[in-house]
Amino acid sequence: MAAAPPLTPDGRYIVVRGRLWRAANLDLSHDRRQELVNELMAARRAVGQAERVGDAAAAAAAHAAVHATKVALRERGSPWWTDGAPDLNQKMVKNTCYSEWYAGLLLGSA
């Protein structure tokens, strides 16, 4: 199993291949978050299955389910934090306020 991606110190983003991706809402209870993650994984499996058999309607419905679950996790849609900080989702970490933190991670793993 692959290691979990780094989480920014404030818990707002994970870093994948040098890019920030919004993390799930930290205010969700463990049980609710797990429920949503389970739904997300089921929806992703449904996308794959529909695409393998060429069922465009089922694939569209499954993609919609993935999106809805990501919105519920607050990985998409409006940010879950309320302090007015900008949403840096999908930005390259080296171009953000997290650049020094991330550079330190990279140096530590070398």
N, C-alpha and C positions, 0 to 999 in steps of 0.2 A: 504494500500500500504506500502511496506517495505521501511525503511529509506535507503537513498543512501549510498553506502559504503564509508568509509573514503578515501579521496584523499590525496596523499603525498603532503607536502608543495610545492614541485616544480611542481606539477601537472602531473608527469609522470606516476604514478601508482595509481590504486585503491587497497584496501586491502579487500580480501574476505577470511574468515576463516583463517586469519593469513598468507595468501599468497599474494604476489604482482602480479598484473595483469596489463599489460600496458594499460594506458588510451588512449583515442582517441587523435589524434594530436590537440594540442591547437591552432595551426595556421589555422585550418579549420574555415571557416565562420560559424556562427550559422545556416544559411540556408542550407549550404552544409552538415554540420554535421547532421542536422535533416533529410535531404534527405537520407543520408546513414543509419542512425538509422532506418528509416522507411523501407528501403530496407532489412536491417538485420532482422527486426522483421517479415517481409513477408517471407523471406527465412527460418527463424526458424519455422514459422507456416507451410510452405510447407514441411519441414523435418518431422514434427509431423504427418501431414496428410498422407504423403507417407508411413511412417512407420506403421501407423494404418491400412492401407489397404494392406500392404505387397508389395508395388511397389518398388523394389530395385533400378531400374533405375531412377525413380523419386526422391527417397531418395538420391541417389548419386549426381544427378544434384542439388538438394536443398542444400546438404552439400557443394558442390562446390561453390554455390552462397553465402552461409554463409562465407566461407573462403575468397572469392574474396572481399566481403564487408568489412570484418575485415582487410584485407590488405589495402583497400582504406582508412579506418579509421586510419590506421597505428597501430592498435592493434596487428597485426601480420606482419611478414616481418621485414625489417630493421627499427630500431628505428627512430622516427621523430625528435629527438633532434640532434644537430650537434656539441656539445661541447666535444665529445669524451668520455663522461661518459658511463660506461658499461651498458648493458641491463640486468636488474635483473628480467626480466619477469619470473614468476612462482617460484621465490625463496621465501623461508619462510622469512617474514619480520624480524623476530628475528635474522636472520643471515646476515643482511645487514646494511648499513649505516643509515637506517630508524628505527632501533630497539629502540633507546631512544625516538624518536618522538612517535612511536606506543605505547611503554610502558606508556608514559604520557597520551595518549588517553585512554588506558585501566584503568589507575588509576583515571582519571577524570570521568569515567562512573561508577565507583564502589560506 
